[in-house]
Amino acid sequence: MKNLFQAIDNKDTQTFAGFLAEHATFRFGNAPIVTGRANIASVVDNFFNSVKALSHTVDETWRTPTGVICQGTVTYTRFDNTTLTIPFCNIFRVNEDLIEEYLIYADVSAL
């Protein structure tokens, strides 16, 4: 998970996408579900381009028989250099070391 969050914080869409199964599903907050590695990469890249920077602090990680749950805080830096720090919880369903389902629970409405 450390390498995944590092790719996200680096806004590195290509490395991020490498963690996803080809048929993965992705949901960020209350946005519609996105299916497929290429489609997810496109949505995530658009999000990366909407903020100047982002930085995750993972406070706890739990492993389950089918995946991983992480919770912590994320700080977004806007283009005007103001920041927003919010809590998040991510659920990952993993198969053969690739993420098949990626759910982000965070309220980015203030962003």
Summary of the structure (lengths in Angstrom):
residues: 111
radius of gyration: 13.2
end to end distance: 24.4
largest distance: 42.6
contacts: 302
relative contact order: 0.21
helix: 23%
strand: 50%
